[in-house]
Amino acid sequence: MLYLLVITLIVSAIIGYIISRISRILALRYQLTDNPLSHPDRKSQKQPVPLFGGLGFFLVVIMALVGLWLEVKFNWFGYSTFLHQGFFYPFKLIYILIGGLIIYLAGCLDDAFELSPKIYFPMIFVGLLIAIVVGGVKIENFAYPFDKLAITDWLQYFLAFGWVGICLVATKFLDGLDGLVTSVGIINLLTIAGVALSLSVNQPFIALVSIGGAGSLIGFLPSNFPSARQYLGEGGSTIIGYFIGIFSLLAGAKVATIGITLGWFVLDILLVMFFRFLQSGSLGSILKGDRTHWHHRLLDYGFSKIQVLAITAWLIITSSQIALNVPTAYKIWVLLGQYLVFCGLFLATYRGKVGK
């Protein structure tokens, strides 16, 4: 089993690295780049940086999902019985891929043509709807202290839709620092793999796909590390959050576990939106870019990009280890404690002026 996991990680990292090099060349050839002049207040690069770095992640995850499903069906390498443990039905896989394709294309089109929100967000909504409702991905039960709650079928889908949407939005808004979303994706996907391999969950299929996704991001990280030679782009940042949300649900609906590792950033987004609204009084301002996010504030306080990335990675790794080792009954309290600590840090570092 360990041999299979290591091989999956290494092969996916190599494939991710190769695809990142190819996608970078294509992005430069067709001038699909991120121009620093578009938002000089938030962008620190001096030259246009090629986009579409998320292509390797998306293709590797597709190859892993389809390849492992074919192994389950035809048993070419003798792993069918092993992979079939907790295996979800093939029709779910198809709709998860269709939903992911729509979401990834929406992001890529936004990178290339700067789509209107009236086009972009409906595409995201449709992609999530297909994956969650048609694909049958839902949150069927809760852990303590909400384990006694009875939830209707439609509410199970609604909660799953909201959860995957939160993960997607979190990684989308995090993509403001070189290597940040890539690092967040690696750590969260490896955390999901750890959960999926636990005896209580026993989902080797999801574990291997998650490790494949993490490996592809490891292969891309050298190009995305400060100062980045290539960016994930909207398509890459959103599809990473999408699959983090989907895989966490398929790995035994471990929302609290991933909620702890992503919790810092979800709360950061909510607080930033809240303060934007307080300052402007307009709902339209909550999606307007500025420098009030966690990583921007640390940069403004004098930390380097690498230092901010290291601090953030340390927080995520620490949170993921807590999430993996704390008993389920206590995770809700860990989550609440984490949010209180972050609220304190946010208020302590908030400069009170959006865009400063």
C-alpha positions as CSV (number, residue, x, y, z in Angstrom):
1,M,0.0,0.0,0.0
2,L,2.8,2.4,0.9
3,Y,4.6,1.6,-2.3
4,L,1.4,2.5,-4.3
5,L,1.0,5.8,-2.5
6,V,4.6,6.8,-3.0
7,I,4.6,5.9,-6.7
8,T,1.3,7.8,-7.2
9,L,2.9,10.9,-5.5
10,I,6.1,10.7,-7.6
11,V,4.5,10.1,-10.9
12,S,1.9,12.8,-10.5
13,A,4.6,15.3,-9.4
14,I,6.5,14.5,-12.6
15,I,3.4,14.8,-14.8
16,G,2.4,18.0,-13.0
17,Y,5.9,19.5,-13.6
18,I,5.9,18.6,-17.3
19,I,2.4,20.0,-17.9
20,S,3.3,23.2,-16.1
21,R,6.2,23.7,-18.4
22,I,4.1,23.1,-21.5
23,S,1.2,25.3,-20.2
24,R,3.7,28.1,-19.5
25,I,5.1,28.0,-23.0
26,L,1.5,28.1,-24.5
27,A,0.4,30.9,-22.2
28,L,3.3,33.0,-23.2
29,R,2.8,32.2,-26.9
30,Y,-0.8,33.3,-26.8
31,Q,-0.2,36.1,-24.4
32,L,-2.4,34.7,-21.7
33,T,-0.7,36.5,-18.8
34,D,-1.4,38.4,-15.6
35,N,-0.5,42.0,-16.2
36,P,0.8,43.9,-13.1
37,L,-0.7,47.1,-14.6
38,S,-4.2,45.8,-14.2
39,H,-4.2,46.2,-10.4
40,P,-0.9,47.9,-9.5
41,D,-2.0,48.3,-5.8
42,R,-2.3,44.6,-5.3
43,K,0.2,43.1,-7.7
44,S,3.9,43.1,-7.0
45,Q,5.3,41.4,-10.1
46,K,7.3,43.6,-12.5
47,Q,6.5,41.7,-15.7
48,P,3.4,39.9,-17.0
49,V,3.3,36.3,-15.6
50,P,1.8,33.5,-17.6
51,L,-1.4,31.9,-16.3
52,F,-3.1,28.5,-16.7
53,G,-0.7,26.8,-14.2
54,G,-3.7,24.8,-12.8
55,L,-4.0,22.8,-16.0
56,G,-1.6,20.1,-14.7
57,F,-3.6,19.7,-11.5
58,F,-6.9,19.4,-13.4
59,L,-5.6,16.9,-15.9
60,V,-3.8,14.8,-13.3
61,V,-7.0,14.5,-11.1
62,I,-9.0,13.5,-14.2
63,M,-6.4,10.9,-15.2
64,A,-6.3,9.6,-11.6
65,L,-10.1,9.4,-11.3
66,V,-10.6,7.7,-14.7
67,G,-7.6,5.5,-14.4
68,L,-8.5,4.2,-10.9
69,W,-12.1,3.7,-12.0
70,L,-10.9,1.6,-14.9
71,E,-8.7,-0.4,-12.6
72,V,-11.7,-1.1,-10.3
73,K,-13.8,-2.2,-13.3
74,F,-11.2,-4.3,-15.2
75,N,-8.6,-5.2,-12.5
76,W,-5.6,-4.8,-14.9
77,F,-3.1,-4.6,-12.1
78,G,-4.8,-6.6,-9.4
79,Y,-5.9,-3.6,-7.2
80,S,-9.7,-3.8,-8.0
81,T,-10.7,-5.4,-4.7
82,F,-8.5,-3.0,-2.7
83,L,-9.8,0.1,-4.5
84,H,-13.4,-1.1,-4.4
85,Q,-13.6,-0.5,-0.6
86,G,-16.0,2.4,-0.1
87,F,-16.0,3.0,-3.8
88,F,-18.7,5.5,-5.0
89,Y,-20.8,4.7,-8.0
90,P,-19.5,5.5,-11.5
91,F,-22.4,7.9,-12.3
92,K,-21.2,10.1,-9.5
93,L,-17.8,10.2,-11.0
94,I,-19.1,11.4,-14.4
95,Y,-21.1,14.3,-13.0
96,I,-18.3,15.3,-10.6
97,L,-16.0,15.5,-13.7
98,I,-18.6,17.4,-15.7
99,G,-19.1,19.9,-12.9
100,G,-15.4,20.3,-12.5
101,L,-14.9,20.9,-16.2
102,I,-17.5,23.7,-16.2
103,I,-16.0,25.4,-13.2
104,Y,-12.4,25.1,-14.6
105,L,-13.5,26.4,-18.0
106,A,-15.3,29.3,-16.4
107,G,-12.1,30.3,-14.6
108,C,-10.0,29.9,-17.8
109,L,-12.4,32.0,-19.8
110,D,-12.3,34.6,-17.1
111,D,-8.5,34.7,-17.3
112,A,-8.6,35.0,-21.1
113,F,-11.6,37.4,-21.6
114,E,-12.4,38.8,-18.1
115,L,-15.9,37.5,-18.0
116,S,-18.7,39.5,-16.6
117,P,-19.9,38.3,-13.2
118,K,-23.3,37.7,-14.8
119,I,-21.7,35.0,-16.9
120,Y,-19.0,33.8,-14.6
121,F,-21.0,33.1,-11.4
122,P,-23.9,31.3,-13.2
123,M,-21.3,29.0,-14.8
124,I,-19.9,28.2,-11.3
125,F,-23.4,27.7,-10.0
126,V,-24.3,25.3,-12.8
127,G,-21.1,23.3,-12.3
128,L,-21.7,22.9,-8.5
129,L,-25.3,22.0,-9.1
130,I,-24.4,19.2,-11.6
131,A,-21.7,17.8,-9.3
132,I,-23.7,18.0,-6.0
133,V,-27.4,17.4,-7.0
134,V,-27.1,15.3,-10.2
135,G,-23.9,13.5,-8.9
136,G,-25.5,12.7,-5.6
137,V,-22.8,14.2,-3.4
138,K,-24.3,15.2,0.0
139,I,-23.7,15.5,3.7
140,E,-25.8,12.7,5.2
141,N,-24.9,13.1,8.9
142,F,-23.1,15.2,11.4
143,A,-20.6,14.5,14.1
144,Y,-21.0,15.3,17.8
145,P,-22.6,17.6,19.1
146,F,-24.9,17.7,16.1
147,D,-25.1,13.9,15.5
148,K,-28.7,13.7,16.8
149,L,-30.0,16.2,14.2
150,A,-32.3,14.8,11.5
151,I,-31.8,16.5,8.2
152,T,-34.0,16.2,5.1
153,D,-32.7,15.1,1.8
154,W,-32.8,18.5,0.2
155,L,-30.9,20.0,3.2
156,Q,-28.2,17.4,2.7
157,Y,-27.6,18.6,-0.8
158,F,-27.9,22.3,0.2
159,L,-25.2,21.9,2.9
160,A,-22.9,20.0,0.5
161,F,-23.4,22.7,-2.1
162,G,-22.6,25.4,0.4
163,W,-19.5,23.5,1.7
164,V,-18.0,23.0,-1.7
165,G,-18.8,26.6,-2.6
166,I,-17.0,27.8,0.5
167,C,-13.9,25.8,-0.4
168,L,-14.0,27.1,-3.9
169,V,-14.4,30.7,-2.8
170,A,-11.7,30.3,-0.2
171,T,-9.0,29.2,-2.7
172,K,-10.2,31.7,-5.3
173,F,-9.7,34.6,-2.9
174,L,-6.4,33.2,-1.5
175,D,-4.7,33.4,-4.9
176,G,-3.0,36.7,-4.1
177,L,0.4,35.5,-3.0
178,D,2.9,33.4,-4.9
179,G,2.6,29.7,-3.9
180,L,-0.2,30.2,-1.3
181,V,-3.0,28.3,-3.0
182,T,-0.6,25.7,-4.3
183,S,0.7,25.1,-0.7
184,V,-2.9,25.1,0.7
185,G,-3.9,22.6,-1.9
186,I,-1.0,20.3,-1.2
187,I,-1.6,20.3,2.6
188,N,-5.3,19.9,2.4
189,L,-5.3,17.1,-0.2
190,L,-2.7,15.2,1.9
191,T,-4.9,15.7,4.9
192,I,-7.9,14.3,3.0
193,A,-5.7,11.3,2.0
194,G,-4.8,10.7,5.6
195,V,-8.5,10.8,6.6
196,A,-9.4,8.5,3.7
197,L,-6.8,6.0,4.8
198,S,-7.9,5.8,8.4
199,L,-9.7,2.6,9.5
200,S,-12.9,4.5,10.3
201,V,-13.2,5.8,6.7
202,N,-11.2,3.3,4.6
203,Q,-11.5,5.0,1.2
204,P,-8.3,4.1,-0.7
205,F,-9.7,5.3,-4.0
206,I,-10.2,8.9,-2.7
207,A,-6.8,8.7,-0.9
208,L,-5.0,7.9,-4.1
209,V,-6.8,10.6,-6.1
210,S,-6.0,13.1,-3.4
211,I,-2.4,12.1,-3.4
212,G,-2.3,12.4,-7.1
213,G,-3.7,15.9,-7.0
214,A,-1.2,16.9,-4.2
215,G,1.6,15.4,-6.3
216,S,0.7,17.5,-9.4
217,L,0.8,20.6,-7.2
218,I,4.2,19.7,-5.8
219,G,5.4,19.4,-9.5
220,F,4.0,22.9,-10.2
221,L,5.2,24.5,-7.0
222,P,8.8,25.3,-8.3
223,S,7.1,27.5,-11.0
224,N,4.7,29.1,-8.5
225,F,7.1,29.7,-5.6
226,P,8.1,33.3,-4.9
227,S,8.8,35.0,-7.2
228,A,6.5,33.0,-9.4
229,R,7.2,32.3,-13.0
230,Q,3.6,31.1,-13.5
231,Y,0.3,31.6,-11.8
232,L,-2.6,29.1,-11.3
233,G,-5.1,31.6,-12.8
234,E,-8.8,31.7,-11.9
235,G,-9.3,28.2,-13.4
236,G,-6.6,26.7,-11.3
237,S,-7.4,28.4,-8.0
238,T,-11.1,27.6,-8.2
239,I,-10.7,24.0,-9.3
240,I,-8.4,23.2,-6.4
241,G,-11.0,24.4,-3.9
242,Y,-13.7,22.5,-5.8
243,F,-11.9,19.2,-5.5
244,I,-10.9,19.8,-1.9
245,G,-14.6,20.2,-1.1
246,I,-15.7,17.3,-3.1
247,F,-13.0,14.9,-1.9
248,S,-13.6,15.8,1.7
249,L,-17.2,14.9,1.4
250,L,-16.4,11.6,-0.4
251,A,-13.9,10.8,2.3
252,G,-16.5,10.3,4.9
253,A,-17.9,13.9,4.9
254,K,-15.0,15.1,7.1
255,V,-16.1,18.7,6.9
256,A,-14.8,19.6,10.4
257,T,-11.3,18.2,9.6
258,I,-10.9,20.3,6.4
259,G,-12.8,23.1,8.1
260,I,-10.0,23.4,10.6
261,T,-7.3,23.5,8.0
262,L,-9.2,25.9,5.8
263,G,-10.8,27.8,8.7
264,W,-8.2,30.5,8.9
265,F,-8.8,31.6,5.3
266,V,-12.6,31.2,5.3
267,L,-12.8,33.5,8.3
268,D,-10.3,35.9,6.8
269,I,-12.6,36.2,3.7
270,L,-15.7,36.7,5.8
271,L,-14.1,39.4,8.0
272,V,-12.6,41.2,5.1
273,M,-16.0,41.3,3.4
274,F,-17.6,42.5,6.6
275,F,-15.1,45.4,7.1
276,R,-15.4,46.3,3.4
277,F,-19.2,46.6,3.8
278,L,-18.8,48.6,7.1
279,Q,-16.5,51.1,5.3
280,S,-18.5,51.6,2.1
281,G,-22.1,50.7,3.1
282,S,-22.4,48.9,-0.2
283,L,-22.9,45.2,-0.8
284,G,-21.1,45.6,-4.1
285,S,-17.9,46.5,-2.4
286,I,-17.5,43.1,-0.6
287,L,-16.1,41.6,-3.8
288,K,-13.8,44.5,-4.6
289,G,-10.1,43.7,-4.4
290,D,-7.9,45.4,-1.8
291,R,-5.0,44.7,0.6
292,T,-6.9,43.7,3.7
293,H,-6.5,39.9,3.4
294,W,-4.2,38.1,5.9
295,H,-1.3,37.7,3.5
296,H,-1.5,41.3,2.3
297,R,-1.4,42.7,5.8
298,L,1.6,40.6,6.7
299,L,3.4,41.9,3.5
300,D,2.5,45.5,4.5
301,Y,4.0,44.9,7.9
302,G,7.3,44.2,6.3
303,F,7.4,40.4,5.9
304,S,8.8,39.0,2.7
305,K,6.7,36.8,0.4
306,I,8.6,33.7,1.4
307,Q,8.2,34.5,5.1
308,V,4.4,35.0,4.7
309,L,4.2,31.7,2.8
310,A,6.2,29.9,5.5
311,I,4.1,31.4,8.3
312,T,0.9,30.4,6.5
313,A,2.1,26.9,5.6
314,W,3.1,26.4,9.3
315,L,-0.4,27.4,10.4
316,I,-2.1,25.0,7.9
317,I,0.2,22.1,8.7
318,T,-0.3,22.6,12.5
319,S,-4.1,22.9,11.9
320,S,-4.1,19.8,9.8
321,Q,-2.2,17.8,12.4
322,I,-4.7,18.9,15.1
323,A,-7.6,18.0,12.8
324,L,-6.2,14.5,12.2
325,N,-5.4,13.8,15.8
326,V,-8.2,15.4,17.9
327,P,-11.2,13.1,18.5
328,T,-14.3,14.0,16.5
329,A,-16.2,15.0,19.6
330,Y,-13.8,17.9,20.2
331,K,-13.3,19.2,16.7
332,I,-16.2,21.7,16.9
333,W,-14.5,23.2,19.9
334,V,-11.1,23.3,18.2
335,L,-12.8,25.0,15.3
336,L,-14.5,27.6,17.5
337,G,-11.2,28.3,19.4
338,Q,-9.3,28.7,16.1
339,Y,-11.8,31.2,14.9
340,L,-11.6,33.2,18.1
341,V,-7.8,33.3,17.9
342,F,-7.9,34.4,14.3
343,C,-10.5,37.1,15.0
344,G,-8.1,38.5,17.6
345,L,-5.2,38.4,15.1
346,F,-7.3,40.0,12.4
347,L,-8.4,42.9,14.6
348,A,-4.9,43.4,16.0
349,T,-3.4,43.7,12.5
350,Y,-6.3,45.4,10.7
351,R,-5.3,48.9,9.8
352,G,-8.8,50.2,9.4
353,K,-8.3,51.5,5.9
354,V,-9.3,49.3,3.0
355,G,-6.7,49.3,0.3
356,K,-4.0,50.8,2.5
